[in-house]
Amino acid sequence: MTPPVLSREEEIYWLALKLIPGLGTRTSGKLLDRFRTPQAIFRASRTELEAAGLSGTVAQSIASGCTFDDAAAQQEKMVQAGAVVVTIGDPRYPQALRDIFDPPTLLFARGRVELLQSLTLGVVGTRRPTPYGLAVAERLSADLAHAGLTIASGAARGIDTASHKGALAAGGHTVAVLGCGVDVVYPSENRKLLAEIAAKGLIVSEFAMGATAFPQNFPIRNRIISGISVGVLVVEGAQYSGSAITAKLAIDQGREVFAVPGNITSKLSWGPNLLIKQGAKIVQDWNDVIAELPPESRRHLIERGRQKILAEGGGDAGATGETGQASLLNSQPPELGAITRRLLDALQVDAAIHLDDLLEKIEDTSPSELIAGLFELEMLGLVKQLPGKNFVKVW
């Protein structure tokens, strides 16, 4: 069934309500419960609005219709960015998000809006991860996306970026929840990534078009990451980090919380390790997440996997796909040269090694031979280069 599309007039009422200064999410929701539609709210008298619990200032703003010009400008920005509005009454709006304490009255969306209805897992963590954290986030997100889950994160630097990249690399689905407008690129270095997510996945935000990424916006957007998800996986983060806030929101919303254990001497492991002590599910591979999902969610993933295999004309429809993926990831090309094999043995998954240190470790080799070997390993997907001429083995 095709969901009903708002007329341009209906849309402008929703946008005008969203833009009323001083009108919070909870109060907007209560007004919609009472008056049913934004049009009815704007037709109400100031007395009726104050009787509904609004302050005189906010009631006057609604009665004056002062935000309709801004709403029209928002519509033009949406057209330019290819964005749409998904209101809380829209069938495409996620039921799980609708059920939280303070659901946004509308979402701005760019990309595949149908992903709002998919089975989603939030993956969050620090903006300054270790090589271990980056490897874990990218690999687990790829494996979970391959298993059929949509990966939701915040498109921030670090773990968020690795999670989105992992899901996309596996040919899976990903949703980026922004703390700014869906037409704003933040951080700037993720311009290419956000363009790819808009094309293959979904970008959503409750913040208006053109809204700046203020620091106070991020805790607000975190409740959407957990709200649309069946659970939240924390990879790395300090004890009082944004990922810890998202985990707390997930607990408050009745979501499952997962955490990847880390080195006890690292401050970035304090957050996930503490969550594990408090009862979060420990995650060592993708199956640790799948095993904790409700039975109906697991059945959904199995059925989705079966349909995908049949659609692709794959062999046994009962196969999970795990064996094929594992054999691909674990296979080592036999034609690796001696220097290249020594390089691979010297590199680590959880700690980056600088090019100069590799030159000291791999004796009897010239810099050009070493660089050629590293390039070969990168092309084979066995090694990744990090900023500053640092290298890690791909997990």
N, C-alpha and C positions, 0 to 999 in steps of 0.2 A: 504494500500500500504506500503510495507516494504521500509524504507528509505535507500538510497544508502549508503554503507559503504565505507569509504576511504580505498584505498589500503595502504599498509605499506609505499610505496614510497611517495604517496600523503600526508599521515599523517606527514612524517618526514619533508616535505617542510613547512607545516603549523607550526610545532613545531619550526623549525629553524628560521622562520620569527618571531615567538613569542619571541624568546630568543635573538634577535638582541639588543645589549646594546644601550640605547639612543633612541630607536624607540618607541614612545608613541602610545597609542590606537588610537587617532584621526588620526595620520599620517599613521598608518598601514591601517586604513580604507580607507584613500584617495588613498594610493598605490593600494589597492585591487580594488577600483573603476576604477582606471586608467589602471592597467595591467591585471585585472580580476582574476588571479590565483597567488598563491605564486611561482609556478614554473616560470611563466613569469617574476616575480619580480627578481628572482635570475639569470635569463638569461639576464636581461637588463645590459647594460654597465654602468660604473660609470657616464659617461656623461648624459645618459638618466635618471639615478636616481637623479642626482643633478638638472636636468631640471624639475623633478617632485617635487622639493622643499626640498630635503634632504640636510643635511650638508655633507661636504666632508668626515668627519669621519664615519658617519652612512652609507653613500654610499659605502665607502671602506669596511666596515664590511660586508655588503650584498654581494658585488662583490667578496670578498675573501672566502665566505662560511664558516666563522670561527665558526659558531654555529651548524654545522651538527653533530659533535661528541657529543655535549651536547644534541642535539635532539634525537640521538640514545639512549643515556643514559635515557632520559625521557621516551622513548618507553618501555624500560625494566622495569622502575619503574611503569609504567601504567599496564603492564602485571602482575607484582607482586601484585599490589593493587586492580586489577580488575576494573580499571578505563578506561574510553573511552574519546575521544575528540569529542565535538560537535561544528562544525565551524559555522560561521555566515551565510554560504550558505546552511547549513544542514536544511532539512524540520523540524527537531525536535527542532531547535533553536526557542525560543519564539518570535513571531512577535512583541509583545509589547516591548521586550527588544531591538529588532533590530531597533525600531523606536526612541529610545532615542538619545540624542545629541552625546554621545560617547560610543556606544555599544562595548563590548569586542569582538575581532575578533574570539576568541574561548573560550569554557568553558571545563574544566576538570570535569568529572562527574562519580560518583560511586552510583550505585543503579538503581532505576526505572526511566530511562531517559524520559519515556513517561509523567512523571509528569510535565515536562517543558511545556507541552501543556495544562495543567489543569488550572482551574479558581483559582487564588491564591490571598491570602491576606497576606500582611506583618504584623507581630506583633513584636513590638520592645519596649525596655525600658531599665531601669538602670541595672547595674551589681550588685547594692546593694539595692535591693527592700525591702519594708516593708512587713510584713505578708499579709497585705491587697493587695499589688501589686501582690505578688505571687499567692494569691487565685484568684484574678480577671483574671490574665493572663492565668492561667491553666484552669479555668472554661470557660472563653469566647472562648479560643482556642478549647477546647473540644466541646463546643456547635456549633461553626462555622464549625469545621471539620465534626461534625455529620450532619450538614446541607449541606455538600458537598463541602465546600471550602478547598483548600490545604493551609496549614499554612506555611508561609515562615518566617524564622528568621535567626539569625547569630550564633546560638549555643554557645553564650557567657554565662557567669555566669548570674544568676538572671532571669530577665524577659524572655530572649531568651530561656533559659533552660526550664522554666515553660511552655512556649508556645509549644515547641516541645513535652514535656511530655504530656500535655493536649491533643494534637492532636492524639498522639499515643494511649493514654489511651482510647480514644473514638473510636478507630479502624479506624481513619481517616488518611489522607495523610499529610506529612510534608516535606519541603525542607530546608536543612541547607546550607546557603551561607557562606563560610569560607573566612577569611582574610589570609589564608595560603594554603599550598597544601592540596588536598583532602586526601592525605595519612598521614597527620600530625594531631595528636590528640592535640587540644587546645580548652579550658583549659584541663589539664590532668585529672581532676576529671570527665570529660564528656566522658571518653573512652567507657564506657558501653552504654551511650546514643547514641554516634556517630555510634557505631557498630549496634545498633538497627535501627537507621535512614538509614544506608547503606543497611540494609536487607529489611526494610519495606517501606522506603521513598527514598529520594535522597539527596546526598551531591554534591554541585557544587562549583567551584572556578575558577577565571580567572588566579590565581597564579600557577606557575609551580609546578610540583611534588616535594615534599621535601622543598618547600618554607617556611621560618620561619614566624611566626605571628608577624611582626613588627607593632608598633602602627600606622604608616602612612598607613598601608594597610586597616584599618577598614573603614575609610570614603570612600575609593575607592570601597570596597565591598558593602557598603550601597546602592550605586546607583543600584546595581543588585537586592537587596531585593525589592526596590521600583519599579525597571524597569520590573520585571517579574510579578508584582502584579497589581490588579485592584484598590487597595487602601492600605493605611498603617494605622494600629491602634497603637497608642502610649498609653502605660499603665502608666508608671512612668518614670520620668527623670527630671534632672535639666534644667534650662533655656538654657544653652549652652552645652548640652550633645550630645552624639552620636545619640540618638533617635531624638533630635531636628534637627540634620543634615539630618537624613533620611527623616523626615517630610518635610524639605525644598526641598530636592531632589524630593520627591513625588509631591510637588506642581509644581516644575519646569517641571516635566515630565507630568503634567496634570492628576495626579492620585488623587483620593479622599483621604482626610485625616480625620481620626477618632481619638478621644481621650477619655479616661476614666477620669472623674473628680476626684479630690482628695482633701484631707484636705488642706485648705488654709494656715495652719501654718506649713506645711511640705515643705521643699525645693524640695523634689522629686515630688511634685505636681505642681511646677511652670511651668514646660515644658508643660504638657497636658492642664493645666488650661489656660495658655497663648494661646495655639493653639485654644482652644474653643472660647476665646475672639476674636481671629482673624478669626473665621469662620469655624473651624473644627467641624465636626459633633460629638455631644456628644453621648457617648455610655453607656447605663445602662444595656442592655442585648444584646444577639446575634442578635435579630431581628432588632435592630437599624442599624446594618451594612447591613443586607440583604435588608432592605427597601430602602437603598440608592444606591444599585447596578443598573446598566442599565437594562432595561426590558429584553434584550436578555440574560443577565447573570442570571437573576432570573428564566427565562424560562428554561435555561440550568440546574439549580439546581433542579427545580421541576421535570424535566424529569429524571435527574440522580437519584433522590430520588425514583421516581416511579419504575424505572428499578431495583434499589437495593431491594426494597420491594418484587417485583415480583420474583427476583432471589433467595431471601431468603425464598420464599413461605409464606410471611407474609399475614395477613388478608386483610384489605381494601387497595387497591393500591392507593387510593386517600388520605390516611392518611399521615400526615406530619412526624410522628415519634416524634414530640415534646411532645405530651401527654404522650406517654409511657416513654420517658426519664424523663420528669418532675415528673411523679408519682414515678418512681424508685428513683430519687434523693431526693424527699420530704418525702418518706415513712420512718417511724420510727418503728423499730422492737418493738412489744409490750412486748417482754420478757426481756427488759432492767431492771436490778435491781435498787433498790432505790439509791444506791451510784452512780451507773453508770449514772442514769438520773440527779442526782445533779451535777455530773462532767460535763455533756453535757451542762447543764444550766449555769454553771460557766465559761465555755470557750467562747471565742469570735472569730469571723471571722477575724477582722481587727487588732487584737493585740495579740501577743503571751504572754502566761502566763507560768512562770517558775514552775517547779515541787514543789519547796519549797512554793511558793505562793499558789498553789493549796492545799497543805497540811494545810495551815492556813485557807483557805476559806472553805474547806469541813471539818467541825468539826466532832468529834466522829468517825473518821476513822483512821486506821493504815496505814503506808506507803505501806505495802504489798497489802492491799485492794485497795488503790488508784491506785497503779501501775497495778494491775490486771484489774481494771475498765478501765484505759487508754488503756491497751493492747486490751481489748475487743472492745472498740470504734474504735481503729485503724484497727482492723480486719474487722469491719463493714463498714469502709470507711467514718466514721463520724468525725474522728479526725486525724490530721497529726502531727507528731513530727518533730520539727525543731532542728537545732544544739544547743547544750548547755542545753538539757533537757527542752526545751520550747515547748509548745503545742498550737495549734490553731484548731478551729472548721472548718470543710470543708464547704465551701459555696455551 
